[in-house]
Amino acid sequence: MTMTSSNDPAWALAEHVCGCRFADLPAVTRTATCEDILDTFGCLLGGSGAPGIDELSRVVGGWGGAAQSQVMLWQRRLPAPHAAMMNASMAHALDFDDTLDHGGSIHPGASVLAASLAVADLVGGMPGRDLLLAVALGLDLSCRVALASTVDRGWHRTAAMGVFGAAAAAGKLLGLSVDQMVNALGIAFSQAAGNRQCIVDGALTKRLQAGQAASTGVLAALLAREGFTGARHIFLGQFGFFRLYQPDGYDAAKLTEGLGRKFRGDELSFKPYACGRPQHAILDAAVSVRDQLKLGDVIDLSEVAEVSVTCPATTIDEQFHGALHKRRPTQIVEAQFALPYLIAAALVHGRVGITEVADIHNVRVLDVAGRMAGVPGERQQSGVTVSLRDGRKASATVGQPLGAPDNRLSADQLATKFADCARNAVREVSDDIVRAAIQMIRRLEDVSNVGELLNHFV
């Protein structure tokens, strides 16, 4: 069925996704996309044995179905939408994946990459540059929807908005026409969902919601290829995304601003810490204070007399007043967003990686978190101060968080993060495979068949 173009931005987005060629990607976008794939793939490996994944595998794997696409490290193949669900849930499980800091902290990589890998595996013989192009376009679209949604309403943007990027990437790899791509976006819109109550309640559905977005993206593209239709006035219709999902504030112009010239995935941050991105700047400050005082190295932690954290009053109320689980989290999802606990982990260990966040019974961390004081102040005053029993003290205030585009993780730091994630995988991944995967992803445009990468992680 051929549809008539409208003034809804969905058409411009579909035309861009369908018409964009690999040669149209700026060199900086190719590099940024390879970095995002490396970072997200690493998070997928690290999250492959995270809480909730085994349960999800038992249910989804129990459905059976065509062996179309690989579930990484689980030695099984599933229908493409189900494989995408599994892989994206793993990639988001650690809350270690990419973030658009100025776009409501959407994590677009998990759903976009998982959907792309599932379709690439389904089609077979997919060149690396085609995967790279599809991921770049999917990241761009997800970020654009997030940037256009200017008022926070509690959506889990990774899911409710990331579904559009997942559908676009899957549709690109399937070679959809513009009409079909609009249908794919419309079908995806019909299943756009995900809320942040799961974060408040420490529920495993947070990771599942990324999986749902990836699965929906694949299903939407496959249905569109068969002629199935979706809404056409997706963003500006009477019951379109903005009026229905963002009635209190949106800027539709941001969907197409600089389209084809700016690829918004270039603006993504990569996390040095395995926890919620809003905590990262203050964790940088905590690590800085630890380094200044040589805590745990030259000075024993028992010499710490006081830890003071300055943050905006709303953060202090949420994190420090009457919220015991912020100091003593009972499970990993709580730990990922528990600021006193995370700062204590940074002071004790000097890093906040997968192991440190998950070690919720560490006596030294809990002791420091329990004695930590929260002081309300202006955002620009936010920081950490540690006082020692001998009278010395050190302070550090927040700045541009490590991992942001203006304060990027180095190539070596990204490789180290990938290797750390691989060490935490559900099955052992050899150092040789880690090195080979890093090299392959970094030169993805020269890889003749994406299957060469996937075969390392059966």
C-alpha positions as CSV (number, residue, x, y, z in Angstrom):
1,M,0.0,0.0,0.0
2,T,1.4,3.4,-1.0
3,M,0.7,6.3,1.3
4,T,0.7,10.0,0.6
5,S,3.3,12.1,2.2
6,S,2.2,14.5,5.0
7,N,3.8,17.3,7.0
8,D,4.3,15.0,9.9
9,P,8.1,14.8,10.7
10,A,7.9,11.0,10.4
11,W,8.1,11.3,6.6
12,A,11.2,13.4,6.7
13,L,12.8,11.0,9.1
14,A,11.8,8.0,7.0
15,E,13.2,9.6,3.8
16,H,16.4,10.4,5.6
17,V,16.9,6.9,7.0
18,C,16.0,5.2,3.7
19,G,18.1,7.6,1.6
20,C,21.2,7.9,3.7
21,R,24.3,6.0,2.4
22,F,27.4,5.0,4.2
23,A,29.3,7.6,2.2
24,D,27.0,10.2,3.7
25,L,28.2,9.6,7.3
26,P,30.9,12.1,8.4
27,A,34.1,10.5,9.6
28,V,33.4,11.7,13.1
29,T,30.1,9.9,13.1
30,R,31.6,6.7,11.9
31,T,34.1,6.8,14.7
32,A,31.5,7.8,17.3
33,T,29.2,5.0,16.1
34,C,31.9,2.4,16.3
35,E,32.7,3.5,19.9
36,D,29.0,3.3,20.7
37,I,28.8,-0.3,19.3
38,L,32.0,-1.2,21.3
39,D,30.6,0.3,24.5
40,T,27.1,-1.2,24.1
41,F,28.4,-4.7,23.0
42,G,30.6,-4.7,26.1
43,C,27.7,-3.8,28.3
44,L,25.7,-6.6,26.7
45,L,28.5,-9.1,27.6
46,G,28.7,-7.8,31.2
47,G,25.0,-7.9,31.7
48,S,24.6,-11.4,30.2
49,G,24.5,-13.0,33.7
50,A,22.8,-10.1,35.5
51,P,19.8,-10.6,37.7
52,G,16.7,-11.2,35.7
53,I,18.4,-12.4,32.6
54,D,18.2,-16.1,33.5
55,E,14.5,-15.8,34.3
56,L,13.9,-14.0,31.0
57,S,15.8,-16.6,29.1
58,R,13.8,-19.4,30.6
59,V,10.5,-17.7,29.6
60,V,11.5,-16.5,26.1
61,G,13.6,-19.5,25.3
62,G,10.7,-21.7,26.4
63,W,8.6,-20.3,23.7
64,G,10.8,-21.9,21.1
65,G,10.3,-20.8,17.5
66,A,12.5,-20.3,14.4
67,A,16.2,-20.2,15.1
68,Q,16.7,-16.9,13.4
69,S,19.0,-14.8,15.5
70,Q,21.7,-15.4,18.2
71,V,21.4,-14.6,21.9
72,M,24.9,-13.7,22.9
73,L,26.7,-16.2,25.1
74,W,23.5,-18.2,25.8
75,Q,24.1,-20.9,23.2
76,R,20.7,-20.5,21.6
77,R,19.0,-18.9,18.6
78,L,15.5,-17.5,18.8
79,P,13.1,-15.7,16.5
80,A,14.6,-12.3,15.7
81,P,12.3,-10.2,18.0
82,H,13.0,-12.5,20.9
83,A,16.7,-12.5,20.4
84,A,16.6,-8.7,20.3
85,M,14.7,-8.6,23.5
86,M,17.2,-10.8,25.3
87,N,20.3,-9.0,24.0
88,A,18.9,-5.5,24.7
89,S,17.9,-6.5,28.2
90,M,21.4,-7.7,28.8
91,A,22.9,-4.5,27.4
92,H,20.9,-2.3,29.7
93,A,21.0,-4.5,32.8
94,L,24.1,-2.9,34.4
95,D,23.0,0.7,33.7
96,F,26.5,1.0,32.2
97,D,25.4,1.8,28.6
98,D,25.5,5.1,26.6
99,T,23.6,8.2,27.7
100,L,22.4,11.4,26.0
101,D,23.1,13.7,29.0
102,H,21.1,16.6,27.6
103,G,18.3,14.4,26.3
104,G,16.8,13.2,29.5
105,S,19.4,10.5,29.9
106,I,18.0,8.2,27.2
107,H,20.2,5.1,26.6
108,P,19.6,4.5,22.9
109,G,22.4,2.0,22.2
110,A,20.9,-1.1,23.8
111,S,17.7,-1.2,21.8
112,V,19.3,0.0,18.5
113,L,22.2,-2.3,18.6
114,A,20.2,-5.4,19.7
115,A,17.6,-4.8,17.0
116,S,20.3,-4.3,14.4
117,L,22.2,-7.5,15.4
118,A,19.1,-9.5,15.3
119,V,18.2,-8.4,11.8
120,A,21.7,-8.7,10.6
121,D,21.8,-12.3,11.8
122,L,18.4,-13.0,10.3
123,V,19.4,-11.7,6.9
124,G,22.9,-13.2,7.0
125,G,26.0,-12.1,5.3
126,M,25.6,-8.5,6.5
127,P,28.6,-6.2,5.8
128,G,29.9,-4.4,8.8
129,R,29.5,-1.0,7.1
130,D,25.7,-1.7,6.7
131,L,25.5,-2.5,10.4
132,L,27.4,0.7,11.2
133,L,25.2,2.8,9.0
134,A,22.0,1.3,10.5
135,V,23.2,1.9,14.1
136,A,24.2,5.5,13.3
137,L,20.8,6.2,11.9
138,G,18.9,4.5,14.8
139,L,20.9,6.4,17.4
140,D,20.3,9.6,15.6
141,L,16.5,9.1,15.5
142,S,16.2,7.9,19.1
143,C,18.2,11.0,20.3
144,R,16.1,13.3,18.2
145,V,12.9,12.1,19.7
146,A,14.4,12.5,23.2
147,L,15.7,16.0,22.4
148,A,12.2,17.0,21.1
149,S,10.6,15.8,24.3
150,T,11.5,18.8,26.3
151,V,9.5,18.1,29.5
152,D,10.1,15.1,31.7
153,R,6.9,13.1,32.4
154,G,8.4,10.0,33.9
155,W,8.8,8.0,30.7
156,H,11.7,5.6,30.6
157,R,13.0,7.2,27.5
158,T,15.3,4.3,26.7
159,A,12.2,2.3,25.9
160,A,9.3,4.8,25.1
161,M,11.5,6.8,22.7
162,G,14.2,4.3,21.9
163,V,11.7,2.2,20.1
164,F,11.7,4.5,17.1
165,G,15.5,4.2,16.7
166,A,15.3,0.5,17.0
167,A,12.6,0.3,14.3
168,A,14.5,2.6,12.0
169,A,17.8,0.6,12.3
170,A,15.9,-2.7,11.7
171,G,14.1,-1.2,8.8
172,K,17.3,0.1,7.2
173,L,18.9,-3.3,7.3
174,L,15.7,-4.9,5.8
175,G,15.9,-2.3,2.9
176,L,12.4,-0.8,3.6
177,S,11.0,1.8,1.3
178,V,10.0,5.2,2.6
179,D,6.3,4.1,2.8
180,Q,7.3,1.0,4.6
181,M,9.6,2.9,7.0
182,V,6.8,5.2,8.0
183,N,4.7,2.2,8.7
184,A,7.4,0.7,10.8
185,L,7.6,3.8,12.9
186,G,3.9,3.9,13.2
187,I,3.8,0.3,14.3
188,A,6.5,1.0,16.8
189,F,4.5,3.9,18.1
190,S,1.6,1.6,18.9
191,Q,3.9,-0.2,21.4
192,A,6.0,2.7,22.7
193,A,6.0,2.3,26.4
194,G,8.2,2.3,29.5
195,N,8.1,4.1,32.8
196,R,10.6,5.1,35.5
197,Q,8.6,3.8,38.4
198,C,10.7,0.7,38.1
199,I,13.7,2.7,39.1
200,V,11.9,4.1,42.2
201,D,10.9,0.6,43.1
202,G,14.1,-1.1,42.2
203,A,12.4,-3.4,39.7
204,L,14.0,-5.6,37.1
205,T,11.5,-4.3,34.5
206,K,13.9,-1.4,33.8
207,R,16.2,-3.7,31.9
208,L,13.3,-5.5,30.3
209,Q,11.9,-2.2,28.9
210,A,15.0,-1.8,26.8
211,G,14.4,-5.3,25.5
212,Q,10.8,-4.6,24.7
213,A,11.9,-1.6,22.6
214,A,14.4,-3.7,20.6
215,S,11.9,-6.5,20.1
216,T,9.2,-4.0,19.0
217,G,11.6,-2.4,16.6
218,V,12.3,-5.7,14.9
219,L,8.7,-6.7,14.8
220,A,7.6,-3.3,13.4
221,A,10.1,-3.5,10.6
222,L,9.3,-7.1,9.7
223,L,5.5,-6.3,9.7
224,A,6.1,-3.2,7.6
225,R,8.0,-5.2,5.0
226,E,5.0,-7.5,4.7
227,G,2.7,-4.5,4.0
228,F,1.3,-4.1,7.5
229,T,0.4,-0.5,8.2
230,G,0.8,1.8,11.2
231,A,-0.2,5.3,12.1
232,R,1.0,7.9,9.6
233,H,0.7,11.1,11.6
234,I,3.0,9.6,14.2
235,F,4.3,12.7,16.0
236,L,1.9,15.6,15.2
237,G,-1.4,13.7,14.8
238,Q,-4.4,14.3,16.9
239,F,-3.3,11.4,19.0
240,G,0.3,11.5,17.9
241,F,3.3,11.0,20.1
242,F,3.7,14.6,21.3
243,R,0.1,15.3,22.1
244,L,-0.4,12.0,23.8
245,Y,3.0,11.4,25.5
246,Q,4.3,15.0,25.9
247,P,1.3,17.3,26.3
248,D,3.2,19.5,28.7
249,G,6.1,20.3,26.5
250,Y,7.8,19.4,23.2
251,D,9.7,21.0,20.4
252,A,8.8,19.1,17.2
253,A,11.4,21.1,15.2
254,K,14.2,19.3,17.0
255,L,13.2,16.1,15.2
256,T,14.5,17.4,11.9
257,E,16.9,20.2,12.9
258,G,20.1,19.6,11.0
259,L,18.8,16.3,9.7
260,G,21.5,14.7,7.5
261,R,24.1,17.2,8.7
262,K,24.1,16.4,12.4
263,F,24.0,12.9,13.7
264,R,22.9,13.1,17.3
265,G,24.5,9.9,18.3
266,D,27.8,11.8,18.1
267,E,26.7,13.6,21.3
268,L,26.3,10.5,23.4
269,S,28.3,9.9,26.6
270,F,30.0,6.6,27.7
271,K,29.9,5.7,31.3
272,P,32.9,5.2,33.4
273,Y,30.7,4.0,36.3
274,A,28.1,1.2,36.3
275,C,25.2,3.3,37.7
276,G,22.8,6.1,36.8
277,R,24.4,8.9,34.8
278,P,23.2,11.8,37.0
279,Q,25.5,10.5,39.7
280,H,28.6,10.5,37.7
281,A,29.8,14.1,38.2
282,I,29.7,13.7,42.0
283,L,31.5,10.3,41.7
284,D,34.2,12.0,39.7
285,A,34.6,14.4,42.7
286,A,34.7,11.5,45.2
287,V,37.4,9.7,43.2
288,S,39.4,13.0,43.1
289,V,39.2,13.4,46.9
290,R,40.3,9.8,47.4
291,D,43.3,10.4,45.1
292,Q,44.2,13.6,46.9
293,L,44.2,11.9,50.3
294,K,45.5,8.6,49.0
295,L,42.6,6.8,50.9
296,G,43.0,3.1,51.1
297,D,46.6,3.3,49.8
298,V,48.6,5.5,52.2
299,I,45.8,6.4,54.6
300,D,43.5,3.8,56.2
301,L,39.8,4.4,55.8
302,S,39.4,4.2,59.6
303,E,41.1,7.6,59.7
304,V,38.1,9.2,57.9
305,A,36.3,11.4,60.4
306,E,33.6,12.8,58.2
307,V,32.3,12.7,54.6
308,S,30.2,15.6,53.5
309,V,28.3,15.8,50.2
310,T,26.9,19.0,48.9
311,C,24.0,18.8,46.3
312,P,20.8,20.6,45.4
313,A,18.2,20.4,48.1
314,T,15.9,18.1,46.0
315,T,18.8,15.6,45.7
316,I,19.5,15.8,49.4
317,D,15.9,15.1,50.3
318,E,15.7,12.2,47.9
319,Q,19.0,10.6,48.7
320,F,19.9,11.4,52.3
321,H,16.8,12.0,54.3
322,G,14.9,8.9,55.6
323,A,15.9,6.7,52.6
324,L,17.8,3.9,54.2
325,H,18.0,2.0,50.9
326,K,20.1,4.8,49.5
327,R,22.8,4.0,52.1
328,R,22.2,0.3,52.4
329,P,20.7,-0.9,49.1
330,T,19.0,-4.3,49.2
331,Q,19.6,-5.3,45.6
332,I,21.5,-4.1,42.5
333,V,18.8,-1.9,40.9
334,E,18.6,0.1,44.1
335,A,22.4,0.3,44.3
336,Q,22.6,1.7,40.8
337,F,20.7,4.8,41.9
338,A,21.8,5.1,45.6
339,L,24.0,8.2,45.8
340,P,25.5,7.8,49.3
341,Y,26.3,4.1,48.6
342,L,27.9,4.9,45.3
343,I,30.0,7.8,46.7
344,A,31.1,5.5,49.5
345,A,32.1,2.8,46.9
346,A,34.1,5.4,45.1
347,L,35.9,6.5,48.2
348,V,36.6,2.9,49.3
349,H,37.6,1.4,46.0
350,G,38.6,4.3,43.8
351,R,36.3,3.0,41.1
352,V,32.6,2.2,40.7
353,G,32.5,-0.7,38.2
354,I,30.3,-3.8,37.9
355,T,31.7,-5.6,40.9
356,E,31.8,-2.5,43.2
357,V,28.1,-1.7,42.5
358,A,27.0,-5.3,43.1
359,D,29.0,-5.7,46.3
360,I,26.1,-4.4,48.4
361,H,27.2,-6.1,51.6
362,N,30.7,-4.6,51.7
363,V,31.2,-3.6,55.3
364,R,33.6,-0.7,54.6
365,V,31.3,0.8,52.0
366,L,28.3,0.6,54.2
367,D,30.1,2.1,57.1
368,V,31.2,5.2,55.0
369,A,27.7,5.5,53.5
370,G,26.1,5.3,56.9
371,R,28.2,8.2,58.3
372,M,27.9,10.4,55.2
373,A,26.2,13.8,55.6
374,G,24.2,15.6,52.9
375,V,24.4,19.4,52.7
376,P,22.0,21.3,50.5
377,G,23.6,23.9,48.2
378,E,23.5,25.3,44.7
379,R,24.2,23.0,41.8
380,Q,27.5,24.7,41.0
381,Q,28.6,24.1,44.6
382,S,28.0,20.4,44.4
383,G,30.9,18.3,45.6
384,V,32.5,16.0,48.2
385,T,34.6,16.8,51.2
386,V,36.4,14.3,53.3
387,S,37.9,15.2,56.7
388,L,40.5,13.0,58.5
389,R,41.0,12.5,62.2
390,D,44.3,14.3,62.1
391,G,42.7,17.5,60.8
392,R,43.5,17.3,57.2
393,K,40.8,17.4,54.6
394,A,40.2,17.5,50.8
395,S,37.4,18.7,48.6
396,A,36.4,18.5,45.0
397,T,33.5,20.0,43.2
398,V,31.6,18.7,40.2
399,G,32.6,19.5,36.6
400,Q,31.9,18.0,33.2
401,P,31.4,14.3,34.0
402,L,34.0,11.9,32.6
403,G,32.7,10.2,29.5
404,A,30.9,13.2,28.1
405,P,31.7,14.3,24.5
406,D,33.8,17.2,25.9
407,N,35.5,14.9,28.4
408,R,35.6,11.6,26.5
409,L,36.8,8.3,27.7
410,S,40.0,7.5,25.8
411,A,40.3,4.5,23.4
412,D,42.3,2.7,26.1
413,Q,39.6,3.4,28.7
414,L,36.9,2.1,26.4
415,A,38.9,-1.0,25.7
416,T,39.5,-1.6,29.4
417,K,35.8,-1.1,30.1
418,F,34.9,-3.7,27.4
419,A,37.4,-6.2,28.9
420,D,36.0,-5.6,32.4
421,C,32.5,-6.2,31.1
422,A,33.6,-9.4,29.4
423,R,35.2,-10.7,32.6
424,N,31.7,-10.4,34.2
425,A,29.9,-12.3,31.5
426,V,27.7,-15.3,32.1
427,R,30.3,-17.5,30.5
428,E,34.1,-17.1,30.3
429,V,35.3,-15.0,27.4
430,S,39.0,-15.4,26.6
431,D,41.4,-12.5,26.4
432,D,42.1,-13.4,22.8
433,I,38.4,-13.1,21.9
434,V,38.2,-9.8,23.7
435,R,41.1,-8.4,21.8
436,A,39.7,-9.8,18.5
437,A,36.2,-8.3,19.1
438,I,37.6,-4.9,20.0
439,Q,39.7,-4.8,16.9
440,M,36.8,-6.0,14.7
441,I,34.4,-3.4,16.0
442,R,36.9,-0.6,15.6
443,R,37.3,-1.5,11.9
444,L,33.7,-2.5,11.4
445,E,33.4,-0.8,8.1
446,D,36.0,-3.2,6.7
447,V,34.3,-6.4,8.1
448,S,32.8,-8.3,5.3
449,N,30.3,-10.3,7.4
450,V,29.0,-9.3,10.8
451,G,28.6,-13.0,11.5
452,E,32.4,-13.1,12.1
453,L,31.9,-11.0,15.2
454,L,28.8,-12.8,16.4
455,N,30.5,-16.2,16.1
456,H,32.9,-15.3,18.9
457,F,29.9,-15.1,21.4
458,V,27.7,-18.1,20.6
